[in-house]
Amino acid sequence: MKSLFDEITLGKIEVQNRLVRSATFEYGADQEGRYGQKMYDIYENLAKGGVGLIITGMVGVDENARVTPFMVKTYDGTFTVELQKLTELVHRYGSKMVVQIAHCGVKVQKTDAGLPPVAASKLPDKDYRELSIKDIQLLIDSFVTAATRCKDAGADGIQIHASHGYLLSQFLSPVFNKRTDEYGGSIERRAKIVFDVYDAVRAAVGGHYPIWFKINSSDLEENGLTFEECQWVCERLADMGVDAIEVSGGISISPESAPARQVQGEQDEGYFYRQAGQIAEKCKTDIISVGGYRTPELLEKKLNEGEVKAISLCRPFICEPDLANRWQSGNLAKAQCISCSKCFSPGELSCKVFPQ
Ligand SMILES: Cc1cc2nc3c(=O)[nH]c(=O)nc-3n(C[C@H](O)[C@H](O)[C@H](O)COP(=O)(O)O)c2cc1C
């Protein structure tokens, strides 16, 4: 019988419970794209709050990767030192930390140099620059550098962001990927960049360092990535040695494909659970389920229904960073979060309904 508060090994990391803070972009970097006090405060509060493991908000792997100037640059000379401080802070309270490394692709308004965004494909009427094969090699190298810096900083692992319509997800998705070379077409080809990034990062960080992925169970758009395709990619990644996969969904180009949905009641909780459960049955890697979890009894029920190993939450930890401690202390009232997603408002990360 699984309990939320089992000490387990998750994706090669020993954690104090099965609760994970899913990656949550903080708008928290300073003008230079660096971690600073604002970030340290967010992470200290979360770690104090007892969550088993924190996946950081996405950080950018190169100068074309950042969706706003307030996204952390992994390619800044100070990144390793500042991340080391952040990691030590989190470890002080017994929590663990995985850094989500990302490239936002066409979701970037302007690159650091003020240029149009880079893309899997040039699409009609869009001011995108299609990545050449050489650019793809450089992109893979930048994921490697970012991952190596996270390892050097003492982070417990990295999560490669391949979901929610960001660049790797754009490659996986036929909505964005119209390439006719080895990186476009069948799912084997659309997923090639994901496998190439994994292989290169693994070669650089070694066999023991935890490499996790976040992936869409489907794009939730017509002609998008399907569940069967996602399942195939996950099986392949698991066979290649990926340590954990967080199963999400949606490429976020319409309200229907939003990864963070409305949750009106228990019937809406765990809206990607079924897909995560099916993937967990087939894959030889740890599966984390994200999406709308709010009620502790329901989380435990879902953990015990199948092979999902941990549950991750995002919005509930914005208004209640101490949620894990609250539940562990026996106060099992469901998370306060009403899933309005107003925390998404650009410029700051805060709960507008229950201000701290
Ligand atoms: C304010 C905000 C920021 C987010 N930032 C990220 C991010 O940086 N990376 C990511 O993979 N998902 C991000 N997400 C999506 C969440 O990790 C999660 O998949 C989604 O919100 C569903 O979980 P929830 O119902 O527990 O909020 C973000 C969501 C919100 C609301």
PDBQT file of the ligand as one rigid body, heavy atoms in Angstrom, charges set to zero:
ROOT
HETATM    1  C1  LIG A 401       2.329  29.982 -13.130  1.00  0.00    +0.000 C 
HETATM    2  C2  LIG A 401       2.680  28.677 -13.813  1.00  0.00    +0.000 A 
HETATM    3  C3  LIG A 401       3.963  28.477 -14.280  1.00  0.00    +0.000 A 
HETATM    4  C4  LIG A 401       4.306  27.255 -14.907  1.00  0.00    +0.000 A 
HETATM    5  N1  LIG A 401       5.585  27.061 -15.324  1.00  0.00    +0.000 NA
HETATM    6  C5  LIG A 401       5.954  25.888 -15.875  1.00  0.00    +0.000 A 
HETATM    7  C6  LIG A 401       7.304  25.634 -16.233  1.00  0.00    +0.000 A 
HETATM    8  O1  LIG A 401       8.215  26.455 -16.059  1.00  0.00    +0.000 OA
HETATM    9  N2  LIG A 401       7.579  24.430 -16.802  1.00  0.00    +0.000 N 
HETATM   10  C7  LIG A 401       6.618  23.469 -16.981  1.00  0.00    +0.000 A 
HETATM   11  O2  LIG A 401       6.920  22.376 -17.466  1.00  0.00    +0.000 OA
HETATM   12  N3  LIG A 401       5.337  23.663 -16.618  1.00  0.00    +0.000 NA
HETATM   13  C8  LIG A 401       4.998  24.833 -16.060  1.00  0.00    +0.000 A 
HETATM   14  N4  LIG A 401       3.701  25.023 -15.655  1.00  0.00    +0.000 N 
HETATM   15  C9  LIG A 401       2.749  23.898 -15.749  1.00  0.00    +0.000 C 
HETATM   16  C10 LIG A 401       2.728  23.102 -14.418  1.00  0.00    +0.000 C 
HETATM   17  O3  LIG A 401       3.984  22.534 -14.124  1.00  0.00    +0.000 OA
HETATM   18  C11 LIG A 401       1.659  21.990 -14.426  1.00  0.00    +0.000 C 
HETATM   19  O4  LIG A 401       1.992  21.072 -15.450  1.00  0.00    +0.000 OA
HETATM   20  C12 LIG A 401       0.235  22.514 -14.605  1.00  0.00    +0.000 C 
HETATM   21  O5  LIG A 401       0.054  23.754 -13.942  1.00  0.00    +0.000 OA
HETATM   22  C13 LIG A 401      -0.812  21.523 -14.071  1.00  0.00    +0.000 C 
HETATM   23  O6  LIG A 401      -0.609  21.260 -12.704  1.00  0.00    +0.000 OA
HETATM   24  P1  LIG A 401      -1.505  21.930 -11.523  1.00  0.00    +0.000 P 
HETATM   25  O7  LIG A 401      -2.946  21.613 -11.843  1.00  0.00    +0.000 OA
HETATM   26  O8  LIG A 401      -1.037  21.257 -10.266  1.00  0.00    +0.000 OA
HETATM   27  O9  LIG A 401      -1.265  23.397 -11.547  1.00  0.00    +0.000 OA
HETATM   28  C14 LIG A 401       3.331  26.238 -15.066  1.00  0.00    +0.000 A 
HETATM   29  C15 LIG A 401       2.026  26.464 -14.602  1.00  0.00    +0.000 A 
HETATM   30  C16 LIG A 401       1.691  27.656 -13.969  1.00  0.00    +0.000 A 
HETATM   31  C17 LIG A 401       0.297  27.842 -13.455  1.00  0.00    +0.000 C 
ENDROOT
TORSDOF 0
